[in-house]
Amino acid sequence: MTTAAGGPPSPNTPSDLALGFLTGGVIGASLAGFVSGCVLGRTPLIVLGLALPVGYGLVVFLASLPRRAREAAVVPSRALALIEALEAVGGETSDVPVRFELSVVPDDAPAFRVGIRQEINLVELPDYRPRGVVVVEYPPDRPWKARIVKRPTPEWERRAAGARLDSVPGPAMREEHGSGCAGGLLTVLGLLLGAGAVLLLFRTELFAAVEDGAGAPRPAVTSSFSSSSSATITVTSVTGTVALGPGQSMLDQGEPRKAVDSLMRDGEQRQALTVVVQDRQLTVVFDPAGGVPGAGSPSAGSPSAGSPGAGFPGTGQGLGFDPRSLPYDRIPGLVEEARSTLGVKSPKSWQLTADGITGALTLRIVVTGDGGSATLEADGRGQVLRRSGG
């Protein structure tokens, strides 16, 4: 007469529920922090939103190491098992997931019935059939983690070949996955509370950013520099683009500076993250956290708008530079030098990119022609620093 072994522990233990709630809170707080940081332009908040789940995962992993070590130290038990039923549950590779229901009959313990899922190679699948006897291995304290031994030792292989086993009555034990309904509800609750806490902490700034954003975007307009030259000017809350008409070029005397002045309307002191100049187009990517519309010139004692490093995360000054501070008079000469001295055959296009996010303001000119491209870099005054490519 056989008796069934005890089933797997309930997943809804206090520690599992607390872990699910904490996990939901971390997910909600990290998502809300990342989104809030993007809206407010706060780099530390964005980094915190990305680092929080990584740090939490590392802590959980380290905390579980003692338990994993204890489980790994347990010597697994081996026993013969009768295949009650099996069902292939899908798979598009050579290893097919198969759901087994087994009657496990240990030599020195009560027999039990267990349901497992294991991948079996298609070639070996015919070896497993109902009422067949196989060798299984399982931790004595967690019999629901039983696994079929695909290559048993010769001794166990002989025992399985000559064994005649009876079915074990009763329901099959199955490993529980997830934390049940209560655990799922607590995880969702933690997610909502974590996100709500971050949004509540920054609610004033977020509402102000939303209100400013509702009126900040400016529609695209078409304007002209003078009666003899026209350009299309497109301005939004974060970018500004000036596209010249036919027969014009940003290498013409004064055109780049006129283009930038046309984007800085109404005396705005807007900071730029990047300025990109091409033959007939100039684009400015504005710093959403830098500059105050209509503020006029920088006040005495404050960092110069055009100086690198004038802005810092979270100070409201942004990370950019004054786009009007670039040495536009040097652009034609720098482009001509890049075309003629870097060894690019038949140069066809060029692009100048100015940014100061990583430190000092840098001008980078890339010239492309037949067979490749080359780069010339200059500082914020237009003095050549290095050449590469060609």
N, C-alpha and C positions, 0 to 999 in steps of 0.2 A: 504494500500500500504506500502511495507517495503523497506528499503534501507540497503545496506550492510555497515557494519562497516569498518573502515580503516584497511588495512593489516598490518602485522608486519613490523617493521622498517628494512631498508636495512642493511645487515651485513657489508657492505663496508663503514662504517663510518670511519673518520680519526683515531679515538681512537682504533677501532678494527684493522685497518690496521697497525697502529704503534705497537700495542700489538703483532700481528702476526709476524711482522718483528723482534721485540725484542726477542720474544720466539725462533724464528729460530736462531738468533745470539747466544743466551745462549746455545741452544742445540749444535750448531756447535763448539762453544768455549770450552764447557765442554768435548765433545768427543775428540776434538783435543788435549786439555790439558791432558786428561787422557792417551791417546795413547802416546803422547810425553813424559809424565812422566815415562811411562813404558819403552820406548825405551832408555831414558837418565838415568834411574835409580834415578829420583828425586822424593822422597816421597812427598814433599810439593806440587808439581805440580799434582801428582796423587790425593792427598786429595782435592786440589782445583777443579779438574775436577769432582770429586764426589759431593763436597759440593755446587758448583755453581748452578746446577739445583734445589737442595733442597732449598737453600736460595731464589732463584728466585720464586719458587712456593710458599714459605711462604709469600714473599712480595706481590705477586699477590693476594693471599688469604686474607691477612690483608687489602689490598687496596679495595677489593670487599665487605668487611664486611658492610660498611655503605649502599651500594646499596642493599645488601641482607636484611639488617634490614628494609630499607624502603619498600621493596617488601613484607616482612613478615608482616608488619604493615597494609597493605592494606586489607580491609575486602572483601572477595570474594563475588561475586554476584551469585545468583542461578536463573535458568530459565529452562523452558521446551524446549526440542529439539526433532526434528524428524529425525530418522535414515534414511538417503537417501541411503546409501550403506555401507556394511561392508565386510571385507575380512581378513581371518586368514592368517598371513604371516610367520608362522613357529612356532618353539618351540618344545622342547622335554620334557618339564615338565608339571605339571598339570595346570600351568598358560600359556595361549597361547597369544602371541602378536596379536592384531587385529587392523586393520586399519579401522577407521570409517570416514564417511562423514556425517556431521550433519547440519541441519537447526535449528539454535538456535533462539528462540523467547522470548526475555526478556519482562517483564511486562512494564518497563518504559524506554526502549531504542530501537533503531532500530534493527531489526532482521538481522542476518548475517549467512553466510555459512562458516563452518570451517572443516578442515581435521585434525584428531588427530590419535594418536596411543596409545593404552592402553592394558594392559594385563588383560585377562578375564579367570576365572577358567573354565575348561572344563565342569564341572557340570552346570555352570550358562550360558554357551554359548547359549543354545537354547532359553533363555529368551530375547535375542537380535536378532531382525529380521528387515528387511527393512520395512519402514512405521510405525515402532513401536515408541512410545513416551517414552523418558527417561528424567531424571533430570540431569542437568549438573551444574558444579560449575566452575567459572573462575574469574581471576582478572579483574576488570573493565578496567584497562589500558592495559591489555594484553589478549584480548579475544581468541587469537590463542592457549593459554595454557589451554583451557577448558578440564575438566575431567568429565567423567560420574560418578555420585554418585551411588554407588552400593547399599547402604542401606539408602535411603532417609527417612525423617521423615514421619509419617503417613499422615500429611497434604499434603506434596508434592506427596506422593504416590497416594493419592486420586485424586489430580489434574492431574497427568500423566495418570491415568486410564481412566478419562473421557474426556481428551483433544482431539481435532481434529485440527491438525496444517497443514498449507500449506507449500510447499517447497519454499525456498528462492532462487531466481534466481542469477546468477552470479557465478564467480569462487570461490572456497573455499579457505579461508585463511589457510596457513600452517606455522608452526614454522620453521624458517630458521635455518639450521645447517651448521656450517662451515662459512667461510668468502668469498666464491666464488673464481673465477679464480684469480682475482687481489690479494686477500688476500693470496691464496696459493703460487702465484709467489713471493710475498714479503717475505713469510715465508722461502721459499727455498733460496731466495737471502740473507736473514739474516743468514741462516745456513751456506752458502758458505762463506760469509764475516767473520763470527765469527771464523770458522775453519781456513780460510786463514790468519786472523790476528795472531792467535796463532802460526801457522806454520811459518809465516814470522818472528815473534819475535824470534823463536828458530831455524831458518833455518840453521845457521852455525853449531850449535851443532848437529842437526839432520843429516845433510849431512855427518858430520864427523863420527857420530855413524854408519850410513849406510855403509860408506866406510870401517870403521874398522870392521864392522860385516861381510862384504863380504870376508875379508881375515882372520878373527879371527877363524872361526870354523876349527878345526883340525880333520883330519880323524882318525877313530879308528885304533889303531895299536896293534900288539901283541909283547910283549917284555918278558924278563926274568930277575929276580933278580940275579940269579947266575946259574952256570952250573947244580946245583942240584935241583933248584926250579923254576918253571915257573908260569906265571900268564898272564891273558889277561887284557890289559890296554885299556880303551876306554876314550878318551878325546875330549870334545867339548868346545865351547866358554863359557858355563855356568856350565858344570858338568864334573866330572872325576870319573871313576869307575875302580877298580882293583878287578878282580875275580881270586882267587887262584885255582890251579889245584887239582886233587884228592890227598888225603892224607895230605893236608896242612890245616892250620888253622891260623886265625888272632891272636889266643892266643899263637902261637909259638913266641919264643923270637925274638924281633926286626922286625917281619913281618909288623905290622901296620905302623911303621916309614918308612920302605923301600917302602911300598905302597904309602905313601904320597909323599916321595921324588921322586918317579917315575912320579907323576903327576905334580910336580913343575919343569918343564923342562927349560933348558937354563937360569937358575938363575932367574926365574920369581918371583916377589913378589906379588902373587895373594892372595887376602883375601877370606875367606870362610864364607858363611852364616851358613852352617850346615855341620857336618861330621857325617856320619852314618857308624858304624862298626858292621858287623855280623860275623858269624863263618868263612866264606870263602869269604867274600866280604867287600870292603871298598868303600864308595861313598862320594865325596866332592861336595857340591853345592857352586860354586864360586859366589862372589858378583860381578855383572856386572859393578858396579860403583867403585869398590875398587881394588887397586893394579895397578902397572905399569909394563908391561912385560919388563923383562931385566933390572929392575931398581936396582938390587942388594940389599944390606942391607939398612934399613931405615937410613935417614940422621940424623945427630945429632940434637937434639932439637925437632924432630918430634915425635908424639905419637908412641909408640911401636906398631908394627903390631899385636902383640899378645895380647895387652891390651884391655880389654873391653871398648867400647865407643870410640875407636880410630877413628872411622869414623862417619861422620855426613851427613845428607841429603844435597845434593847440594854442598858439598865441594870437590867432586871428590875422597874422600878417602873411601867412602862406609860405610857399617854398620857392616863389618865382623871382623874376627880375623885371625891370621896366623895359618893355619892348622898344621904347624910343631911345634906349641907351646904346643900342648896337651901332657899330661903326659902318653905317650903310655906305658912306663914301668909299670904303675900302672894298666893297663887294665886287665891283667890276674887275678890279685889279687882281683880287684873290681868285676869281673864277678864271680869268685869263691865264694866271700862273698855273692853276691846276690843269687847265687844258693843254698847256704847251710844255710843261716841265715834268709831268708824271709818266710820260711814255705811253699814254692811251692812244691807240691808232684810231683816227677818224672820230674824234669825240662828237657824240650826237646829243647828249643831254647832260644836265647838271642839276644838282640840288644842294642847297645850303641849309643846314639844320643848326639852330642855336639853342642850347639849353644850359641851365645852371643848377639842375636838381641835385647832381652828385657832388657839387663843389663849385669851383671857379667856373665862370661863364666860358663856354667853349663853342667855337664856330667850326663846323665840320662840313667840308665841301666834297661831294662824291661826284666824280665825272665818269660817265659810261660811254663806251664806244665799241668798235669792232674787237671782239676777242676778250673783253673784260672791263674792269673798272679800277679806279684809283681814288685815294682819299688824301685830302690836305686838311690839316687841323691848325686853327689859329686861336689866339686868346681873345679876350673881350675887347681889345684895342685893335684887333686885326693883324697882330704880329704872328708870323708863321711859326708854329711849334714843331710840327713833324709832317712827313710825307710818307705814304705807303702805297703799295700796289703798283700797277703799271706793267 
